[in-house]
Amino acid sequence: MTTTETSSPYVEPHVYVETVQPVRRGSALAAAVALYLGGYLVLFALSGQLVSALAGFGGGPEYLPLFGGQALFAVVAVIVGLLLAPAVASRKIIAILVVVVGVGATLGAEVARLTSNVGGVPLSMTLGNPYFMTVLVLGAAWLIVRYARLGWLALLLAFVLIPLPYLFSFAGISLAITQPVLLIITGIIGLAILAAGRGPR
């Protein structure tokens, strides 16, 4: 005796399970390292000979491609760091725009200060201050891609860099001392901002 099997008219639907990808800590670490090193290069470009060359001092126009290329490489290094961060594309684009506009505005302010003294001391201490602007701009870009909340308070540390160059200048301290000190303080504040951008939980 044989039995015939009838197929069931009800077919079990396929169940798709959406898996949530965890935040890759390695990408965040690589982004932080690239951003930190790129930030040093940006600071070097903003406080180096590029500004003097753009203002028409210290070398002819033949040096502009060299100094401009160094600044471009520094900005690209920062952009690479931001692209490595585990964040959505919209946040990365916003952060990159912040960096490009911030670096361009700082260069413009420094050149204006040297050529026409526009804005006077207030502009020199803020928008024309490469130490302050580097930390502020790159710190804001980092906090954007890291979804920071209370971490934004760490940007207040950047305001310490506003009066320091001029306090050292008024005290008559030589550049051989002030520049390493400013670099160390800038580096410490930069590390604090990187640590503050802890990312989503």
LOPAVO-571026 format. One record per residue (C-alpha): x, y, z; residue number from 1. Coordinates in pm, whole numbers, plus 50000, padded with zeros to 5 digits. Layout:
N
+-------+-------+-------+-----+
:     X :     Y :     Z : num :
+-------+-------+-------+-----+
:     X :     Y :     Z : NUM :
...
+-------+-------+-------+-----+
% end
This chain:
201
+-------+-------+-------+-----+
:     X :     Y :     Z : num :
+-------+-------+-------+-----+
: 50000 : 50000 : 50000 :   1 :
: 50139 : 50334 : 49900 :   2 :
: 50057 : 50673 : 50033 :   3 :
: 50086 : 50991 : 49839 :   4 :
: 50226 : 51295 : 50007 :   5 :
: 50057 : 51618 : 49929 :   6 :
: 50258 : 51932 : 49949 :   7 :
: 50135 : 52182 : 50197 :   8 :
: 49987 : 52492 : 50039 :   9 :
: 50147 : 52699 : 50313 :  10 :
: 50512 : 52769 : 50255 :  11 :
: 50711 : 52890 : 50546 :  12 :
: 50841 : 53234 : 50460 :  13 :
: 51208 : 53310 : 50484 :  14 :
: 51297 : 53502 : 50793 :  15 :
: 51561 : 53767 : 50753 :  16 :
: 51743 : 53860 : 51069 :  17 :
: 51906 : 54200 : 51063 :  18 :
: 52237 : 54196 : 51234 :  19 :
: 52371 : 54510 : 51391 :  20 :
: 52733 : 54566 : 51317 :  21 :
: 52926 : 54669 : 51624 :  22 :
: 53132 : 54984 : 51626 :  23 :
: 53480 : 54893 : 51515 :  24 :
: 53718 : 55019 : 51778 :  25 :
: 54015 : 54963 : 51551 :  26 :
: 53873 : 55211 : 51301 :  27 :
: 53821 : 55469 : 51574 :  28 :
: 54178 : 55423 : 51695 :  29 :
: 54319 : 55449 : 51343 :  30 :
: 54108 : 55761 : 51284 :  31 :
: 54235 : 55919 : 51606 :  32 :
: 54599 : 55850 : 51520 :  33 :
: 54562 : 55985 : 51165 :  34 :
: 54377 : 56292 : 51289 :  35 :
: 54634 : 56362 : 51559 :  36 :
: 54930 : 56334 : 51324 :  37 :
: 54746 : 56529 : 51056 :  38 :
: 54668 : 56797 : 51312 :  39 :
: 55037 : 56838 : 51384 :  40 :
: 55103 : 56885 : 51012 :  41 :
: 54818 : 57136 : 50984 :  42 :
: 54958 : 57333 : 51278 :  43 :
: 55303 : 57323 : 51121 :  44 :
: 55162 : 57457 : 50793 :  45 :
: 54955 : 57731 : 50957 :  46 :
: 55242 : 57851 : 51175 :  47 :
: 55516 : 57805 : 50916 :  48 :
: 55635 : 57985 : 50604 :  49 :
: 55317 : 57942 : 50402 :  50 :
: 55155 : 58247 : 50561 :  51 :
: 55462 : 58463 : 50497 :  52 :
: 55480 : 58348 : 50137 :  53 :
: 55111 : 58423 : 50078 :  54 :
: 55159 : 58768 : 50233 :  55 :
: 55456 : 58838 : 50005 :  56 :
: 55728 : 58807 : 50268 :  57 :
: 56010 : 58557 : 50309 :  58 :
: 56068 : 58409 : 49966 :  59 :
: 55927 : 58451 : 49621 :  60 :
: 55620 : 58299 : 49461 :  61 :
: 55825 : 57997 : 49350 :  62 :
: 55801 : 57868 : 49707 :  63 :
: 55422 : 57874 : 49713 :  64 :
: 55379 : 57532 : 49545 :  65 :
: 55606 : 57376 : 49806 :  66 :
: 55440 : 57534 : 50108 :  67 :
: 55095 : 57497 : 49959 :  68 :
: 55160 : 57130 : 49887 :  69 :
: 55264 : 57075 : 50247 :  70 :
: 54943 : 57236 : 50371 :  71 :
: 54735 : 57033 : 50125 :  72 :
: 54901 : 56711 : 50239 :  73 :
: 54826 : 56801 : 50601 :  74 :
: 54458 : 56862 : 50527 :  75 :
: 54436 : 56537 : 50328 :  76 :
: 54585 : 56347 : 50623 :  77 :
: 54316 : 56491 : 50849 :  78 :
: 54045 : 56403 : 50596 :  79 :
: 54172 : 56045 : 50581 :  80 :
: 54149 : 56027 : 50959 :  81 :
: 53790 : 56148 : 50950 :  82 :
: 53700 : 55899 : 50678 :  83 :
: 53839 : 55615 : 50889 :  84 :
: 53608 : 55703 : 51179 :  85 :
: 53308 : 55469 : 51231 :  86 :
: 53040 : 55723 : 51144 :  87 :
: 52773 : 55779 : 50882 :  88 :
: 52872 : 55955 : 50560 :  89 :
: 52676 : 56271 : 50641 :  90 :
: 52872 : 56329 : 50961 :  91 :
: 53200 : 56271 : 50782 :  92 :
: 53108 : 56522 : 50511 :  93 :
: 53013 : 56784 : 50770 :  94 :
: 53337 : 56726 : 50961 :  95 :
: 53546 : 56755 : 50644 :  96 :
: 53373 : 57082 : 50553 :  97 :
: 53445 : 57216 : 50901 :  98 :
: 53815 : 57136 : 50856 :  99 :
: 53845 : 57282 : 50506 : 100 :
: 53656 : 57601 : 50593 : 101 :
: 53836 : 57639 : 50926 : 102 :
: 54185 : 57598 : 50780 : 103 :
: 54102 : 57835 : 50493 : 104 :
: 53962 : 58097 : 50732 : 105 :
: 54270 : 58074 : 50953 : 106 :
: 54504 : 58121 : 50658 : 107 :
: 54301 : 58417 : 50538 : 108 :
: 54304 : 58579 : 50882 : 109 :
: 54679 : 58532 : 50921 : 110 :
: 54753 : 58680 : 50579 : 111 :
: 54520 : 58974 : 50647 : 112 :
: 54691 : 59035 : 50978 : 113 :
: 55033 : 59052 : 50812 : 114 :
: 54930 : 59265 : 50515 : 115 :
: 54674 : 59510 : 50652 : 116 :
: 54642 : 59438 : 51027 : 117 :
: 54268 : 59390 : 50983 : 118 :
: 54097 : 59308 : 51311 : 119 :
: 54398 : 59399 : 51521 : 120 :
: 54480 : 59203 : 51834 : 121 :
: 54138 : 59035 : 51875 : 122 :
: 54165 : 58872 : 51532 : 123 :
: 54526 : 58774 : 51595 : 124 :
: 54435 : 58607 : 51924 : 125 :
: 54142 : 58409 : 51782 : 126 :
: 54093 : 58343 : 51411 : 127 :
: 54454 : 58427 : 51332 : 128 :
: 54592 : 58209 : 51613 : 129 :
: 54705 : 57880 : 51451 : 130 :
: 54732 : 57693 : 51782 : 131 :
: 54382 : 57783 : 51893 : 132 :
: 54220 : 57733 : 51553 : 133 :
: 54388 : 57398 : 51485 : 134 :
: 54263 : 57252 : 51812 : 135 :
: 53919 : 57410 : 51779 : 136 :
: 53853 : 57309 : 51418 : 137 :
: 53999 : 56959 : 51428 : 138 :
: 53850 : 56898 : 51771 : 139 :
: 53504 : 56994 : 51649 : 140 :
: 53543 : 56768 : 51344 : 141 :
: 53644 : 56476 : 51566 : 142 :
: 53353 : 56525 : 51803 : 143 :
: 53113 : 56536 : 51507 : 144 :
: 53218 : 56196 : 51371 : 145 :
: 53228 : 56048 : 51722 : 146 :
: 52869 : 56143 : 51813 : 147 :
: 52997 : 56323 : 52122 : 148 :
: 52756 : 56463 : 52379 : 149 :
: 52921 : 56597 : 52691 : 150 :
: 53250 : 56558 : 52507 : 151 :
: 53187 : 56896 : 52345 : 152 :
: 53280 : 57055 : 52677 : 153 :
: 53639 : 56950 : 52608 : 154 :
: 53657 : 57216 : 52338 : 155 :
: 53660 : 57476 : 52614 : 156 :
: 54020 : 57370 : 52680 : 157 :
: 54116 : 57518 : 52343 : 158 :
: 54043 : 57868 : 52474 : 159 :
: 54351 : 57837 : 52696 : 160 :
: 54555 : 57876 : 52377 : 161 :
: 54409 : 58220 : 52298 : 162 :
: 54619 : 58433 : 52535 : 163 :
: 54927 : 58212 : 52576 : 164 :
: 55128 : 58322 : 52268 : 165 :
: 55084 : 58687 : 52362 : 166 :
: 55154 : 58635 : 52729 : 167 :
: 55482 : 58469 : 52633 : 168 :
: 55557 : 58753 : 52392 : 169 :
: 55486 : 59024 : 52650 : 170 :
: 55706 : 58841 : 52899 : 171 :
: 55994 : 58854 : 52651 : 172 :
: 56036 : 58475 : 52636 : 173 :
: 56226 : 58361 : 52329 : 174 :
: 56066 : 58159 : 52049 : 175 :
: 56305 : 57873 : 52123 : 176 :
: 56112 : 57823 : 52448 : 177 :
: 55762 : 57938 : 52362 : 178 :
: 55712 : 57723 : 52053 : 179 :
: 55798 : 57388 : 52219 : 180 :
: 55583 : 57483 : 52519 : 181 :
: 55290 : 57577 : 52296 : 182 :
: 55328 : 57253 : 52100 : 183 :
: 55324 : 57048 : 52420 : 184 :
: 55018 : 57228 : 52557 : 185 :
: 54842 : 57197 : 52221 : 186 :
: 54922 : 56826 : 52208 : 187 :
: 54787 : 56766 : 52559 : 188 :
: 54464 : 56950 : 52483 : 189 :
: 54431 : 56758 : 52158 : 190 :
: 54464 : 56427 : 52342 : 191 :
: 54198 : 56537 : 52590 : 192 :
: 53956 : 56616 : 52307 : 193 :
: 54028 : 56283 : 52139 : 194 :
: 53955 : 56104 : 52464 : 195 :
: 53635 : 56305 : 52511 : 196 :
: 53501 : 56179 : 52178 : 197 :
: 53409 : 55839 : 52316 : 198 :
: 53147 : 55769 : 52053 : 199 :
: 52804 : 55606 : 52084 : 200 :
: 52724 : 55337 : 52338 : 201 :
+-------+-------+-------+-----+
% end
